[in-house]
C-alpha cells in the first residue's frame, strides 16, 4: 500500500493517517524541497495547523477515482454531492460548498463569479496528492476559506498511466510524469473522461423525466485536460511555472421529483477553464519569502430546453470570466517566535449574455453582455510561539470585498470584516497528542449570489450580507504499533448564513438567496486504522453532524456519514479493497417549498489491482472497480439520485 499524503503531514501535525501507513513512511519528515512552494500553508517547524486528512498519488491509485470528487468520498468530515446544475461539489463538516476553497499548487481554482469549481471535472489522474484542511485555516488561504480548504498538488516525481473502460461509453484515460531536464524539472499530464450516460439505480426513484429504464437521461460527458509545469532553481530562488486547461461538454440530469412543467432541462455544450501560475520561494537571510501569481480564464455556455426531448431551446446563457490574483507571504524570526505576514488579492471580471428564445423562432445573436466585477483582498499576520512543551499559533487579519461593476443591478457597498484564530498543540503522553484550535472566518457573497438570476429561476437579493463563521475543534490522536485513532469534536456557528427560500412572483415559485438566522453545527470526525494481519488493514472513518438554523435542520446535510474499508495489499503481488459507505438521513426542499426527508442509504464499492507483467522496470497492473454494487438509491438532493451500479476494467502503467 502506498502511503498517503496525510502520513507525510502527520510527522509535523497529527498522529493519524487517512490511509494505511507503513512504519518507514510515517518517519518521512517532510515533502520534497521542490514541492514546498506548491503548498498553500506549509507545515513549518513550530507551526500549529488545524486538522487535516488526505491521500497521496499511491492512495489515489488504490481507490481508482475518475475525478477529484470521487477521491474525496469517504474522507472523514467531507461530503460530496452533485447539485442541480450538474456540478460536483464538496462540503466540509456540513458547511456550504462555497465555504470550502479549492487550491491547485497554491492558487485558488474556484471561478469567482460562482465561488466554486466543479471538482467532478478535475481528473484524478492529474493530481499527485490531496489534503483537506478543516476548521479555522491558516491566514494564507485568504478570504472565503471558512470551514475547509481542499489543497491539490500535482505530481512531484515518477509517472503513471491509467486506462479504464465501462458500460455506456465510460472512458477514463490519464497519464502524468515528471522528467528531469538538466537543472529543471518538467511535469506533463493529460486526462480524458467520457460517458454517454450514467446508469440508473432504480427506476422507481425517478418518477418524472426518465423515459429509459437503464440510462439516466441527459448525463453524457466528455472532458479533456492538459497540464504542464516547469520548475527549478536559480541561485537560492526556487521557481515553478505551470498551465492547466480543461475543456468539457455535458448534459445535466433533470430533476426527477417534479413534473415536466416544473423541471429544468439544461445542457452545457461548452465549459472551459485555463489557469496559468507562477510560484516562487526565496530565502532572505533568516527569513523566507513565498509568492504565487495566477491568471484564470473561464468560459461556459448553458442551454435551456423546453422539454425532455432537448430539441427546442428556451434560452441560452454565455459566461466569460477573467481573473488575476496573487499571494505573498514573508516568514521571519522575532526572538523565540516566528512571524508570517500574508497579503493576497484577486480581481475578476464576469461578462454574461442571456438570450431568451420564443417558441418556434431562431435564437437571436443581438444581445448585450452585462459586466460584473468583484475584488477580494486579505491581509494578516500569524505568530508561532513556543511555550515549553507546547506550541501556540496566533493569527489576525482583515478581509475586504468590493463590487465596482454590477451589470444592470443596483450598486453594492464595500464590505470588510476582521478574522482571527488560535491553535495550541500539546502532547499529554508519549503516543498521545491534542490540538485545540478556533477562530473566526468570513465569506463574502459571490457575484452570482448577489446578481445572478439563473435563467429566470432565481430572484436576486441586493441586500445580501457576508457570512461570519465562528469555529472551534479539538483533535485527539493516539498511535501505537500501526494502530491509529483520531477523534475530533467540532463546533461551528455561522452568522448570516446564506440560504434559499421560495418566493411566489406572478404565480411562479422562484428561489431567492437570503441571510438566514444563525446556523449552528456540532459534530464529531473520527478515523480508526487497525492492522489485522500482514498487508491487511481495517479502516473506519466517519462523521456525525447536527446542524440547524432557527430550530430547523439545514438542508442536504446527512446526520452521519461513515465508511468501513478492508484493504488487503501484498507489495508487488496484488491490492484488493472493499468499502461500505453509510449515508444518514437528511432534509431537502420539495417542489412546493415544504421540507422532504432524504432517506439513508448504504453503498458498497470494490477495487482490485493485480500486476500482470513488467516492461523493464515498468510495472503494468490490471484493474477492476465496481461502484454501488447493490444498486442502492442514494439521494444527496431531492430528485437527483446518485448513479447505479457500474463496472470499470483497465490497466495501470507505473505508479
C-alpha positions as CSV (number, residue, x, y, z in Angstrom):
1,X,0.0,0.0,0.0
2,X,1.4,3.4,-1.0
3,X,1.5,5.8,1.9
4,X,-0.9,8.7,1.9
5,X,0.0,12.4,1.8
6,X,-1.5,12.6,5.2
7,X,1.2,10.4,6.6
8,X,3.8,12.9,5.5
9,X,1.9,15.8,7.0
10,X,1.3,13.9,10.3
11,X,5.0,13.9,11.0
12,X,4.5,17.5,11.9
13,X,0.8,17.9,12.8
14,X,-1.2,14.9,13.9
15,X,-0.7,11.2,14.7
16,X,-3.3,9.6,12.4
17,X,-3.4,9.0,8.6
18,X,-6.4,8.6,6.4
19,X,-4.8,5.6,4.6
20,X,-2.7,2.6,5.7
21,X,0.8,3.7,6.6
22,X,4.0,1.7,6.7
23,X,6.4,2.3,9.5
24,X,9.0,3.7,7.1
25,X,6.5,6.1,5.6
26,X,5.5,7.5,8.9
27,X,9.1,8.6,9.5
28,X,9.4,10.7,6.4
29,X,10.0,14.2,7.8
30,X,8.7,16.5,5.0
31,X,7.7,16.9,1.4
32,X,10.5,17.2,-1.2
33,X,12.1,20.6,-1.3
34,X,10.8,21.3,-4.8
35,X,7.2,20.8,-3.7
36,X,7.3,23.2,-0.8
37,X,6.4,26.2,-2.9
38,X,3.2,24.5,-4.1
39,X,1.8,24.0,-0.5
40,X,-0.6,26.9,0.3
41,X,0.1,26.7,4.1
42,X,3.2,24.6,4.6
43,X,3.7,22.7,7.9
44,X,6.7,24.6,9.2
45,X,8.6,23.8,12.5
46,X,6.7,25.3,15.4
47,X,3.6,25.9,13.5
48,X,0.2,24.5,14.7
49,X,-2.2,23.7,12.0
50,X,-5.9,22.7,12.1
51,X,-7.0,19.1,11.5
52,X,-6.2,17.6,8.1
53,X,-6.9,14.4,6.1
54,X,-5.5,13.5,2.7
55,X,-4.4,11.0,0.1
56,X,-1.2,10.5,-1.9
57,X,-0.9,9.5,-5.5
58,X,-0.5,5.9,-4.4
59,X,-3.6,6.0,-2.4
60,X,-5.5,7.6,-5.3
61,X,-4.4,4.6,-7.5
62,X,-5.7,2.2,-4.9
63,X,-9.1,3.9,-4.8
64,X,-9.3,4.3,-8.6
65,X,-11.3,7.6,-8.7
66,X,-12.1,9.2,-12.0
67,X,-12.3,12.7,-10.6
68,X,-11.2,14.7,-7.6
69,X,-14.8,14.5,-6.4
70,X,-14.7,10.7,-6.4
71,X,-11.4,10.7,-4.5
72,X,-12.9,12.7,-1.6
73,X,-15.7,10.2,-0.8
74,X,-15.1,8.5,2.5
75,X,-12.8,11.1,4.0
76,X,-14.0,12.0,7.5
77,X,-15.8,15.3,7.7
78,X,-16.1,15.6,3.9
79,X,-19.4,15.2,2.0
80,X,-19.6,15.1,-1.8
81,X,-22.7,15.5,-4.0
82,X,-23.8,16.6,-7.5
83,X,-26.1,19.6,-7.5
84,X,-28.9,20.5,-9.8
85,X,-26.5,22.3,-12.1
86,X,-24.6,19.1,-12.7
87,X,-21.6,20.3,-10.7
88,X,-19.8,18.0,-8.2
89,X,-19.1,20.0,-5.0
90,X,-17.7,19.2,-1.6
91,X,-18.9,20.3,1.9
92,X,-16.7,20.1,4.9
93,X,-18.4,19.5,8.2
94,X,-21.8,20.4,6.8
95,X,-20.7,23.8,5.6
96,X,-21.8,25.4,2.4
97,X,-19.7,24.4,-0.7
98,X,-18.7,28.0,-1.2
99,X,-17.2,27.9,2.3
100,X,-14.7,25.3,1.1
101,X,-12.0,26.7,-1.2
102,X,-10.1,24.5,-3.8
103,X,-6.4,25.2,-4.5
104,X,-4.1,23.7,-7.0
105,X,-0.4,24.1,-6.3
106,X,-1.1,27.1,-4.0
107,X,-3.5,29.0,-6.3
108,X,-7.4,29.0,-6.0
109,X,-9.3,27.2,-8.7
110,X,-12.8,28.4,-7.9
111,X,-14.4,30.6,-10.5
112,X,-15.0,33.8,-8.5
113,X,-18.4,34.6,-10.2
114,X,-19.9,31.5,-8.6
115,X,-17.4,31.0,-5.7
116,X,-16.8,27.3,-6.6
117,X,-15.4,24.9,-9.1
118,X,-16.8,21.6,-10.4
119,X,-14.5,19.0,-8.9
120,X,-16.1,16.4,-11.0
121,X,-14.4,17.9,-14.0
122,X,-10.9,17.9,-12.2
123,X,-9.5,14.5,-13.2
124,X,-7.8,12.5,-10.5
125,X,-5.1,11.4,-13.0
126,X,-3.6,15.0,-13.0
127,X,-3.3,15.0,-9.2
128,X,-0.2,13.8,-7.2
129,X,-1.9,14.1,-3.9
130,X,-4.6,16.0,-2.0
131,X,-5.3,17.2,1.5
132,X,-8.4,18.7,3.2
133,X,-7.7,21.2,5.9
134,X,-10.6,21.7,8.3
135,X,-11.6,24.4,10.8
136,X,-10.1,27.9,11.1
137,X,-7.4,27.5,8.5
138,X,-4.2,29.4,8.0
139,X,-4.1,33.1,7.1
140,X,-2.5,32.3,3.7
141,X,-5.8,30.9,2.4
142,X,-7.3,34.4,2.4
143,X,-11.0,35.5,2.3
144,X,-13.8,33.0,1.9
145,X,-11.8,30.0,3.3
146,X,-14.3,29.5,6.1
147,X,-14.8,25.9,7.1
148,X,-12.4,24.0,4.9
149,X,-9.7,24.0,2.2
150,X,-9.0,21.4,-0.4
151,X,-5.3,21.6,-1.4
152,X,-4.5,19.7,-4.6
153,X,-0.9,19.1,-5.6
154,X,0.4,17.9,-9.0
155,X,2.9,15.1,-9.3
156,X,6.4,15.8,-7.9
157,X,8.2,12.7,-9.2
158,X,7.8,9.5,-11.2
159,X,5.0,8.7,-13.7
160,X,1.8,6.7,-14.0
161,X,-0.8,6.0,-16.8
162,X,-4.3,4.8,-16.4
163,X,-6.8,3.4,-19.0
164,X,-10.2,2.2,-18.0
165,X,-13.5,1.5,-19.7
166,X,-17.0,0.5,-18.8
167,X,-20.6,0.4,-20.0
168,X,-22.5,3.3,-21.6
169,X,-19.3,4.5,-23.2
170,X,-17.4,5.1,-19.9
171,X,-13.8,6.0,-20.6
172,X,-11.1,7.1,-18.1
173,X,-7.7,7.8,-19.6
174,X,-4.8,9.7,-17.9
175,X,-1.0,9.9,-18.0
176,X,1.3,12.0,-15.8
177,X,5.0,12.1,-15.3
178,X,8.0,14.2,-14.2
179,X,11.1,14.4,-16.4
180,X,14.4,15.8,-15.1
181,X,15.9,18.0,-17.8
182,X,19.3,19.1,-16.6
183,X,18.7,21.7,-13.9
184,X,15.0,21.9,-14.3
185,X,12.0,19.5,-13.8
186,X,9.3,19.1,-16.4
187,X,5.8,17.9,-15.4
188,X,3.4,16.8,-18.1
189,X,-0.1,15.3,-17.6
190,X,-3.2,14.6,-19.7
191,X,-6.6,13.1,-19.0
192,X,-9.8,12.4,-20.7
193,X,-13.2,11.4,-19.2
194,X,-16.2,10.4,-21.2
195,X,-19.6,8.6,-20.9
196,X,-22.8,8.5,-23.0
197,X,-24.9,8.2,-19.8
198,X,-24.9,7.3,-16.2
199,X,-26.6,4.0,-15.0
200,X,-30.0,4.2,-13.2
201,X,-30.1,2.6,-9.8
202,X,-33.8,2.1,-9.5
203,X,-36.4,3.5,-12.0
204,X,-39.0,3.9,-9.2
205,X,-36.8,6.6,-7.7
206,X,-37.2,8.7,-10.9
207,X,-41.0,9.3,-11.2
208,X,-40.6,12.1,-13.7
209,X,-38.4,12.9,-16.7
210,X,-36.8,9.5,-17.1
211,X,-38.0,7.6,-20.2
212,X,-35.3,5.0,-20.3
213,X,-35.2,2.3,-17.5
214,X,-31.3,2.0,-17.5
215,X,-29.7,5.2,-18.8
216,X,-30.1,8.4,-16.8
217,X,-31.5,11.0,-19.1
218,X,-29.1,13.7,-20.3
219,X,-26.0,12.6,-18.4
220,X,-23.4,12.4,-21.2
221,X,-19.9,13.8,-20.5
222,X,-16.7,14.5,-22.5
223,X,-13.8,16.3,-20.7
224,X,-10.2,16.7,-21.8
225,X,-7.5,18.1,-19.5
226,X,-3.9,19.1,-20.1
227,X,-1.2,20.2,-17.6
228,X,2.3,21.3,-18.0
229,X,4.8,22.6,-15.3
230,X,8.4,23.6,-15.4
231,X,10.4,24.2,-12.2
232,X,13.9,24.6,-11.0
233,X,16.3,26.8,-9.1
234,X,18.2,30.0,-9.9
235,X,20.8,30.5,-7.2
236,X,18.8,30.3,-3.9
237,X,15.5,31.1,-5.7
238,X,13.1,28.1,-6.2
239,X,10.6,28.7,-9.1
240,X,7.9,27.0,-11.0
241,X,5.5,27.9,-13.8
242,X,2.5,25.8,-14.8
243,X,-0.5,25.8,-17.1
244,X,-3.8,23.8,-16.7
245,X,-6.5,23.7,-19.3
246,X,-9.8,21.8,-19.1
247,X,-12.4,21.6,-21.9
248,X,-15.7,19.8,-21.4
249,X,-19.3,19.4,-22.5
250,X,-22.0,17.6,-20.7
251,X,-25.7,17.1,-20.1
252,X,-27.3,17.9,-16.8
253,X,-29.8,15.4,-15.4
254,X,-33.3,16.9,-15.0
255,X,-35.0,16.9,-11.6
256,X,-36.9,13.6,-11.2
257,X,-39.1,14.7,-8.4
258,X,-41.1,17.3,-10.3
259,X,-43.3,17.3,-13.4
260,X,-42.0,18.4,-16.8
261,X,-43.8,21.7,-16.3
262,X,-41.6,22.4,-13.2
263,X,-38.3,20.7,-14.1
264,X,-35.5,22.4,-16.0
265,X,-33.8,20.8,-18.9
266,X,-30.2,22.1,-19.3
267,X,-27.1,21.2,-21.2
268,X,-23.6,22.7,-21.1
269,X,-22.2,22.4,-24.6
270,X,-19.1,24.4,-23.7
271,X,-17.2,24.5,-20.4
272,X,-13.6,25.6,-20.4
273,X,-11.1,26.6,-17.7
274,X,-7.5,27.7,-18.2
275,X,-5.2,28.7,-15.4
276,X,-1.6,29.9,-15.5
277,X,0.5,30.1,-12.4
278,X,3.9,31.2,-11.2
279,X,5.3,30.1,-7.8
280,X,8.4,31.5,-6.2
281,X,10.3,30.8,-2.9
282,X,13.4,32.8,-1.8
283,X,15.4,32.6,1.4
284,X,16.3,36.1,2.7
285,X,18.9,35.5,5.4
286,X,16.8,34.1,8.3
287,X,13.6,35.0,6.5
288,X,11.7,33.2,3.7
289,X,9.6,34.9,1.1
290,X,7.0,33.0,-1.0
291,X,4.8,34.3,-3.8
292,X,2.1,32.7,-6.0
293,X,0.6,34.6,-9.0
294,X,-2.3,33.3,-11.1
295,X,-4.4,34.2,-14.1
296,X,-7.6,32.3,-14.8
297,X,-9.8,32.3,-17.9
298,X,-13.2,30.6,-17.7
299,X,-16.0,30.3,-20.3
300,X,-19.3,28.5,-20.2
301,X,-22.4,28.2,-22.3
302,X,-25.7,26.9,-20.8
303,X,-28.6,25.9,-23.0
304,X,-32.1,25.6,-21.5
305,X,-34.7,23.5,-23.4
306,X,-38.4,23.4,-23.2
307,X,-38.9,19.6,-22.6
308,X,-37.1,16.3,-22.1
309,X,-36.6,15.9,-25.9
310,X,-33.8,18.5,-25.8
311,X,-34.8,19.8,-29.2
312,X,-36.5,23.2,-28.6
313,X,-34.4,25.9,-27.0
314,X,-35.9,28.2,-24.4
315,X,-32.8,30.3,-23.5
316,X,-29.1,30.5,-23.8
317,X,-26.6,31.9,-21.3
318,X,-23.0,32.8,-22.1
319,X,-20.4,33.3,-19.3
320,X,-16.9,34.7,-19.8
321,X,-14.6,35.3,-16.8
322,X,-11.1,36.7,-16.4
323,X,-9.4,36.6,-13.0
324,X,-6.0,37.9,-11.9
325,X,-4.6,37.3,-8.4
326,X,-1.6,36.8,-6.2
327,X,-0.5,35.9,-2.7
328,X,2.7,37.0,-0.9
329,X,4.0,35.6,2.4
330,X,7.1,36.5,4.4
331,X,8.3,34.4,7.4
332,X,10.9,35.5,9.8
333,X,12.0,35.1,13.4
334,X,11.4,37.6,16.2
335,X,13.0,36.4,19.4
336,X,11.8,32.9,20.2
337,X,8.7,33.4,17.9
338,X,8.2,33.1,14.2
339,X,6.0,35.6,12.3
340,X,4.3,35.1,8.9
341,X,2.9,38.1,7.1
342,X,0.5,37.4,4.3
343,X,-1.2,39.5,1.7
344,X,-3.5,38.2,-1.1
345,X,-6.0,39.6,-3.5
346,X,-7.7,38.9,-6.8
347,X,-10.0,40.8,-9.2
348,X,-12.4,39.1,-11.5
349,X,-14.5,40.3,-14.5
350,X,-17.6,38.4,-15.4
351,X,-19.4,39.0,-18.7
352,X,-22.8,37.4,-19.1
353,X,-25.2,37.3,-22.1
354,X,-28.7,36.0,-21.6
355,X,-30.8,35.2,-24.7
356,X,-34.5,34.3,-24.4
357,X,-35.8,32.3,-27.3
358,X,-39.5,32.4,-28.2
359,X,-41.2,29.2,-29.3
360,X,-40.7,28.3,-33.0
361,X,-38.1,31.1,-33.5
362,X,-34.4,31.1,-34.2
363,X,-32.0,32.2,-31.4
364,X,-31.1,35.9,-31.6
365,X,-27.5,36.9,-31.7
366,X,-28.2,40.5,-30.8
367,X,-27.9,40.6,-27.0
368,X,-25.8,42.9,-24.9
369,X,-23.3,41.4,-22.4
370,X,-23.5,42.6,-18.8
371,X,-20.2,43.2,-17.0
372,X,-19.7,42.4,-13.3
373,X,-16.5,42.8,-11.3
374,X,-15.6,41.7,-7.8
375,X,-12.4,42.3,-6.0
376,X,-11.3,40.3,-2.9
377,X,-8.3,41.3,-0.6
378,X,-7.0,39.8,2.6
379,X,-4.0,40.6,4.8
380,X,-2.8,39.5,8.2
381,X,-0.1,38.0,10.4
382,X,0.5,34.7,12.2
383,X,2.8,34.1,15.1
384,X,4.3,30.8,16.2
385,X,5.1,31.0,19.9
386,X,6.9,28.1,21.8
387,X,5.6,27.6,25.3
388,X,7.8,25.0,26.9
389,X,6.5,21.6,25.8
390,X,3.5,23.1,23.9
391,X,3.3,25.1,20.7
392,X,1.0,28.1,20.1
393,X,0.0,29.8,16.8
394,X,-2.0,33.0,16.7
395,X,-3.4,34.8,13.7
396,X,-5.1,38.1,13.0
397,X,-6.2,39.6,9.7
398,X,-8.7,41.7,7.7
399,X,-10.8,40.6,4.6
400,X,-12.4,43.0,2.2
401,X,-14.7,42.7,-0.9
402,X,-15.8,45.3,-3.4
403,X,-18.1,45.1,-6.5
404,X,-17.3,48.1,-8.7
405,X,-19.2,46.8,-11.7
406,X,-22.7,45.3,-11.2
407,X,-24.2,44.9,-14.7
408,X,-27.7,46.2,-14.7
409,X,-28.2,45.6,-10.9
410,X,-28.0,48.2,-8.1
411,X,-24.6,49.2,-6.8
412,X,-23.3,47.3,-3.7
413,X,-21.4,48.8,-0.8
414,X,-17.9,47.6,0.0
415,X,-17.7,45.0,2.8
416,X,-14.9,44.2,5.2
417,X,-14.5,42.0,8.3
418,X,-11.8,41.0,10.7
419,X,-10.5,37.5,11.1
420,X,-8.5,35.8,13.9
421,X,-7.5,32.3,15.0
422,X,-5.6,30.5,17.8
423,X,-4.2,26.9,17.8
424,X,-2.5,25.1,20.6
425,X,-0.7,21.8,20.3
426,X,0.1,19.6,23.4
427,X,1.4,16.1,24.0
428,X,-0.2,14.8,27.2
429,X,1.6,11.4,26.8
430,X,4.2,9.8,24.6
431,X,1.8,8.5,22.0
432,X,-1.0,10.9,22.6
433,X,-1.4,14.3,21.0
434,X,-4.0,17.1,21.5
435,X,-4.6,20.1,19.2
436,X,-7.1,22.8,20.2
437,X,-8.0,25.4,17.6
438,X,-10.6,28.0,16.8
439,X,-11.3,31.4,15.4
440,X,-13.5,33.5,13.1
441,X,-13.6,33.4,9.3
442,X,-15.6,35.4,6.7
443,X,-17.2,34.6,3.4
444,X,-18.4,37.3,1.1
445,X,-21.4,36.6,-1.2
446,X,-20.2,35.6,-4.7
447,X,-21.2,37.9,-7.5
448,X,-23.6,35.2,-8.7
449,X,-25.3,35.1,-5.3
450,X,-25.6,38.9,-5.4
451,X,-26.7,39.3,-9.0
452,X,-27.3,36.0,-10.7
453,X,-30.8,35.1,-11.9
454,X,-30.1,31.7,-13.4
455,X,-32.3,32.0,-16.5
456,X,-35.3,33.1,-14.5
457,X,-35.2,30.5,-11.7
458,X,-33.7,32.8,-9.1
459,X,-34.7,36.2,-7.7
460,X,-31.8,38.5,-7.0
461,X,-31.4,39.9,-3.5
462,X,-29.2,43.1,-3.5
463,X,-29.3,43.3,0.3
464,X,-27.3,40.1,0.8
465,X,-24.6,40.4,3.6
466,X,-21.4,38.4,4.1
467,X,-21.3,35.3,6.3
468,X,-19.3,35.3,9.5
469,X,-18.3,31.9,10.9
470,X,-17.0,31.0,14.4
471,X,-15.2,27.7,14.6
472,X,-13.7,25.5,17.3
473,X,-12.4,22.0,17.4
474,X,-10.2,19.6,19.5
475,X,-8.2,16.9,17.8
476,X,-7.2,14.0,20.0
477,X,-4.8,11.4,18.4
478,X,-3.3,8.2,19.5
479,X,-0.8,6.0,17.6
480,X,0.9,2.8,18.6
481,X,2.4,-0.1,16.5
482,X,0.4,0.7,13.4
483,X,-2.9,1.3,15.3
484,X,-4.1,4.8,14.9
485,X,-7.1,6.7,16.2
486,X,-8.3,10.2,15.8
487,X,-11.3,11.8,17.4
488,X,-12.2,15.4,16.6
489,X,-15.2,17.1,18.1
490,X,-16.1,20.4,16.4
491,X,-18.5,23.3,16.7
492,X,-19.4,25.9,14.1
493,X,-21.7,28.9,14.2
494,X,-22.3,31.0,11.0
495,X,-24.0,34.4,11.4
496,X,-25.9,35.4,8.3
497,X,-25.6,32.1,6.6
498,X,-26.7,32.4,3.0
499,X,-29.6,30.1,2.3
500,X,-32.5,29.8,-0.1
501,X,-36.2,30.5,0.2
502,X,-39.2,30.1,-2.2
503,X,-40.9,33.4,-3.2
504,X,-44.0,33.5,-5.5
505,X,-43.8,36.1,-8.2
506,X,-46.7,36.4,-10.6
507,X,-47.7,32.8,-9.9
508,X,-44.1,31.4,-10.4
509,X,-42.2,29.9,-7.5
510,X,-38.7,31.5,-7.6
511,X,-35.7,30.8,-5.3
512,X,-34.0,33.7,-3.6
513,X,-30.8,33.8,-1.5
514,X,-31.1,35.5,1.8
515,X,-29.3,35.8,5.1
516,X,-30.7,33.2,7.4
517,X,-30.8,33.2,11.2
518,X,-27.5,32.0,12.8
519,X,-26.8,28.4,11.8
520,X,-25.1,26.1,14.4
521,X,-23.3,22.8,13.6
522,X,-21.9,20.4,16.2
523,X,-20.3,17.1,15.3
524,X,-17.5,14.6,15.5
525,X,-15.0,13.4,12.9
526,X,-13.3,10.1,13.6
527,X,-10.7,7.9,11.9
528,X,-9.5,4.4,13.0
529,X,-6.9,2.1,11.4
530,X,-6.2,-1.4,12.7
531,X,-3.6,-3.8,11.1
532,X,-5.4,-7.2,11.2
533,X,-2.6,-9.2,9.6
534,X,0.4,-8.7,7.3
535,X,-0.9,-6.5,4.5
536,X,-4.5,-6.5,5.8
537,X,-5.8,-3.3,7.3
538,X,-9.2,-2.2,8.6
539,X,-10.2,1.4,8.2
540,X,-13.2,3.1,9.8
541,X,-13.8,6.8,9.1
542,X,-16.8,8.9,9.5
543,X,-18.6,12.0,10.9
544,X,-21.7,12.7,12.9
545,X,-23.4,16.0,12.4
546,X,-26.2,18.0,13.9
547,X,-26.8,21.3,12.1
548,X,-29.8,23.7,12.4
549,X,-30.9,27.3,12.0
550,X,-33.8,28.8,13.9
551,X,-34.7,25.4,15.1
552,X,-34.9,23.9,11.6
553,X,-32.3,21.5,10.1
554,X,-30.1,22.8,7.4
555,X,-30.9,21.2,4.0
556,X,-28.9,18.4,2.4
557,X,-26.8,17.7,5.5
558,X,-26.7,14.0,6.3
559,X,-26.9,13.2,10.0
560,X,-23.9,10.9,9.7
561,X,-21.6,9.5,7.0
562,X,-19.3,6.6,7.7
563,X,-17.0,4.2,5.7
564,X,-15.8,0.8,6.7
565,X,-13.0,-0.5,4.5
566,X,-10.8,-3.6,4.3
567,X,-7.6,-3.2,2.4
568,X,-5.5,-6.2,1.5
569,X,-2.2,-5.4,-0.1
570,X,0.7,-7.6,-0.8
571,X,3.5,-5.5,-2.1
572,X,4.3,-6.4,-5.7
573,X,1.5,-9.1,-5.7
574,X,-2.0,-7.5,-5.5
575,X,-4.2,-4.9,-3.9
576,X,-7.8,-5.6,-3.0
577,X,-10.1,-3.0,-1.4
578,X,-13.7,-3.3,-0.2
579,X,-15.7,-0.3,1.0
580,X,-19.1,0.1,2.7
581,X,-20.3,3.7,3.0
582,X,-23.3,4.6,5.0
583,X,-25.0,7.9,4.4
584,X,-27.5,9.0,7.0
585,X,-30.9,10.8,6.6
586,X,-31.2,14.5,5.7
587,X,-33.8,17.1,4.7
588,X,-34.4,19.0,1.5
589,X,-37.0,21.2,-0.2
590,X,-39.8,19.6,-2.2
591,X,-41.1,21.4,-5.3
592,X,-43.8,23.0,-3.3
593,X,-41.3,24.5,-0.8
594,X,-42.1,22.1,2.0
595,X,-39.4,20.0,3.7
596,X,-38.9,16.4,2.5
597,X,-36.9,13.6,4.0
598,X,-33.9,12.2,2.2
599,X,-33.7,8.5,3.2
600,X,-30.5,6.9,4.5
601,X,-28.6,4.5,2.2
602,X,-25.7,2.1,2.1
603,X,-23.2,2.0,-0.8
604,X,-20.7,-0.9,-1.4
605,X,-17.6,-0.4,-3.6
606,X,-15.0,-2.9,-4.7
607,X,-11.5,-2.3,-6.1
608,X,-8.8,-4.6,-7.4
609,X,-5.3,-4.1,-8.8
610,X,-3.2,-7.1,-9.9
611,X,0.3,-6.9,-11.5
612,X,0.3,-8.8,-14.9
613,X,3.7,-8.0,-16.4
614,X,6.7,-5.7,-16.4
615,X,8.3,-3.8,-19.3
616,X,11.8,-3.5,-18.0
617,X,11.4,-1.7,-14.7
618,X,7.9,-0.5,-15.6
619,X,5.1,-2.5,-13.9
620,X,1.7,-3.0,-15.6
621,X,-1.3,-3.9,-13.5
622,X,-4.9,-5.0,-14.4
623,X,-7.6,-3.1,-12.5
624,X,-11.3,-3.5,-11.8
625,X,-13.7,-1.2,-10.0
626,X,-17.3,-1.7,-9.1
627,X,-19.3,1.3,-7.8
628,X,-22.6,0.9,-5.9
629,X,-22.6,-2.9,-6.1
630,X,-26.1,-3.3,-4.8
631,X,-27.7,-0.5,-6.9
632,X,-28.6,1.4,-3.8
633,X,-30.8,4.5,-4.2
634,X,-28.6,7.3,-2.7
635,X,-30.3,10.8,-2.6
636,X,-27.9,13.6,-1.7
637,X,-30.5,16.0,-3.1
638,X,-34.2,15.8,-3.7
639,X,-34.9,14.4,-7.2
640,X,-31.2,13.8,-8.1
641,X,-30.1,10.3,-7.0
642,X,-26.5,9.1,-7.4
643,X,-25.8,6.7,-10.3
644,X,-26.5,2.9,-10.1
645,X,-24.0,0.1,-10.3
646,X,-21.1,0.5,-12.7
647,X,-18.1,-1.6,-13.6
648,X,-14.7,-0.4,-14.8
649,X,-11.8,-2.5,-16.0
650,X,-8.5,-1.4,-17.3
651,X,-4.7,-1.1,-16.9
652,X,-2.4,1.0,-14.7
653,X,1.2,1.5,-16.0
654,X,3.8,2.6,-13.4
655,X,2.6,4.0,-10.1
